[in-house]
């Protein structure tokens, strides 16, 4: 591999492969423990490529997380026909039930990043952007539901979105920190019951 | 100070002073960064006393956190006259508004412990016990309210308690990870609005 002059297409492929390796390393070792070596262990290509693309672990992880935010924004884009169905789809994307092992482990990484946020402005910025993406997606779908006459016109979409997001965050965190899928399923169900009662026009 | 044979009364005082120092060190440096030296720096007495009482940092922190759970259980004991007022008191004890700087910093420590829980059974046990204390307190007060005819008899106290706890956890975590007191206040208010609508008999 000619690392001194990779083609643009190769570059994109390599960066995607590095991100995949980073994802697997983070799921396996957690945010604080993951080292460049762990990422290299998950990477099928030469470790020198990691250093060609990234100066250090911090730069690599920052790029990885920015890319995750782009993916989150895509995942939170729904445009089905029924706002209520779309709302449930969004709930499911944040807190899928059942949550598979990889999804659980990656959410633990996100929780570690959130817990580290008070000590690091770049983490706070990531958390802030992630919260904004999620909250905006919920607000949009609730606003659509109100406009369509499907949801109660008295509902404030921003306020409802914030509450849904906060409750889902609590649900996700309880579930992944204690490894308790039953609590996740039960709490998510209670949230949906609340949404039915609060949002839907009788 | 005769550290080889302290009286029992002294022992209790010393342990309380060590816990106070631990609390201050944790608030200042965060859970992962706090060292025995940081705790010693906050401790007015001889550092040798720390080692007389505790083998190492892990033992010291474990004892500190167990004691915090006892204090949590006391704080979550309310027996006012009105179940609805008691419910709001409990909400306020978990997520006080406004939250002062020390309360915010200590909640960040709790978030770090929760994020570390997947990797450590002793942390999971602490988180589980803490969750049980909080959930039981909410369930008790909601059950009292149902019995007293103050809350809707259709409400399931356990389910409602779990939902309130989860939402408060999400509120607390968003607020302390982003240092955003306005979000905390707004989300707590939305929760209280929900409680009014969901629990109270018209």
Interface residues (C-beta under 8 A of the other chain):
Chain A: X30 X32 X108 X111 X112 X114 X115 X116 X117 X118 X119 X124 X127 X128 X131 X159 X162 X163 X165 X166 X167 X168 X169 X170 X171 X173 X174 X176 X177 X178 X179 X183 X186 X187 X190 X191 X194 X197 X198
Chain B: X30 X32 X108 X111 X112 X114 X115 X116 X117 X118 X119 X124 X127 X128 X131 X159 X162 X163 X165 X166 X167 X168 X169 X170 X171 X173 X174 X176 X177 X178 X179 X183 X186 X187 X190 X191 X194 X197 X198
